[in-house]
Amino acid sequence: MEQLPLFLTDKPESKEAYRRIIAETADAVAASFEDSTAYSGPTPQELKELIKVKEILPESGLGWQTVLERLKKQILPNFLRTPSTDYMAHLHSPATIESIASELVLSTFNQSMDSWDQSPVATEIEVEVIKMLCSLYGFKPESGADGVFTSGGSQSNQTAIILARDWFCNTKLNYDVKKHGLPENFRKLRMYTSEISHFSMEKSAHILGLGYESVVKVPVDKQKRMDTAALAALIEADVKNGNIPFLVVATIGTTDFGSIDQVSEIAPLCSKYGMWLHADAAYGSGVILSQKYKQRIAGLELCDSITVDFHKMFLLPISSSAVLVKDGSTFDALTIHADYLNRTEDEEDGYTNLVDKSLQTTRRFDALKVWVAFQTRGKDGWNKIISTSMENAAYLYEKLLNDGDFAVVTKPEISSVVFRLKGGDEINKKVRRKLIHGHGVVIGQTVSDGFVCLKFTLLNPLITHDKLDSLVELIRKLGKTDV
Ligand SMILES: Cc1ncc(COP(=O)(O)O)c(C=O)c1O
């Protein structure tokens, strides 16, 4: 059995092994894209059988070639192929080829972003990418705007909620949460978000010691946007009742519908009551790169913080997300010095330790993927990608609206279409399962207004109108055939 070098080093034999193994892996992955469907079809039980090996940790190593063969036989054919135009289930995108190459680079060097001495050039790149992003969304780095990469939208939202809570307590209640823990009247703190916002709001409220009861769910209108009049009434009633509103989270692209809360209406309310305004633009942040549609997310610069996810509309590998903050000094909530890592004098001498802004300590160099993908495709390329997915959603909506077999929930503002086959919840559920196991087609399922619905999340710009037409016909046919 071949003795594999441990690492890529300056030695010729290690370079040769690195090149060969990466090439063999790339060949195996490419070969596994045998057909155009998204999934090979096995049920959970069948998969459990298929992936069985005698031992995952054998007494003696089996060597790379044996493991590669197992990978080829047991795992690669059964991966979900997100680049397939038959995949449109979730806000989980295919990854562009150049961003996969970036993953190779960042994993090979394995930088950790916590301190400058672990990631010198990576730190400087992340700082530059954050500056560019702040400017893109209307925040001014020269006036103190800042941000940090995170593990995803949930962590970006959580970070923003922590900063909002600490800022509010510091500046409005003259109380230092970082030092003393929650204030005595913490049960009165309230944050507001639409009833269809992402569950990371409640999860964060729980983790922050505020509990679900601190999250006030604001009703949505017919277009699934936060009802701003209802928001105003809820805040006012809370103030009258002695509660303490500190934060509104506007969703810029709800998870199911892609609906966009109206920041220009919400921002004045936040100013009036001295609240922080966070935009959860995990989904909708990509719209900024569509020349035709970017107006739909106008007003983000009015917010105090913004969640931007690159592993959704921006088609980058998981994970890649950032939280941007208008006033970077609020990151002080997360800064704690350790003698071994982020000494205070480092900062004075110009050494940036990004751990000062992050919930994580060891952290991936995910900013590299943005640096590579933005430069590779440029504004033109990204405009085409984002606009195409949005136009696909508009096309599908019109088609379903005029088809008597289907009910469509709401006009898409981004790239998701939620609809159902008329005929009941069970039919819709069965159709989705038949699509996965019988046709390799993976679409979403959710509930809207009490009905089980199907969902197309159209992030992949390779999806064509013809493809959408044929999937609609397939769904109609499967709905009519008995299971
Ligand atoms: C609106 C919204 N916010 C936040 C998230 C969480 O993002 P992540 O899965 O990257 O943690 C999602 C996930 O789909 C989302 O749709």
The ligand as an SDF file (V2000), in Angstrom:
LIG
                    3D

 16 16  0  0  0  0  0  0  0  0999 V2000
  -34.2170   34.7530    5.4170 C   0  0  0  0  0  0  0  0  0  0  0  0
  -33.1900   33.8130    5.9880 C   0  0  0  0  0  0  0  0  0  0  0  0
  -32.4170   34.2210    7.0020 N   0  0  0  0  0  0  0  0  0  0  0  0
  -31.4880   33.4260    7.5480 C   0  0  0  0  0  0  0  0  0  0  0  0
  -31.2940   32.1410    7.0930 C   0  0  0  0  0  0  0  0  0  0  0  0
  -30.2690   31.2700    7.7300 C   0  0  0  0  0  0  0  0  0  0  0  0
  -29.1680   31.1670    6.9190 O   0  0  0  0  0  0  0  0  0  0  0  0
  -28.0990   29.9860    7.1230 P   0  0  0  0  0  0  0  0  0  0  0  0
  -28.8100   28.7510    6.7090 O   0  0  0  0  0  0  0  0  0  0  0  0
  -26.9880   30.3790    6.2270 O   0  0  0  0  0  0  0  0  0  0  0  0
  -27.7270   29.9710    8.5650 O   0  0  0  0  0  0  0  0  0  0  0  0
  -32.0770   31.6640    6.0340 C   0  0  0  0  0  0  0  0  0  0  0  0
  -31.9050   30.2990    5.5360 C   0  0  0  0  0  0  0  0  0  0  0  0
  -32.5060   29.8760    4.6030 O   0  0  0  0  0  0  0  0  0  0  0  0
  -33.0480   32.5330    5.4770 C   0  0  0  0  0  0  0  0  0  0  0  0
  -33.8310   32.1130    4.4810 O   0  0  0  0  0  0  0  0  0  0  0  0
  1  2  1  0
  2  3  1  0
  2 15  2  0
  3  4  2  0
  4  5  1  0
  5  6  1  0
  5 12  2  0
  6  7  1  0
  7  8  1  0
  8  9  2  0
  8 10  1  0
  8 11  1  0
 12 13  1  0
 12 15  1  0
 13 14  2  0
 15 16  1  0
M  END
$$$$
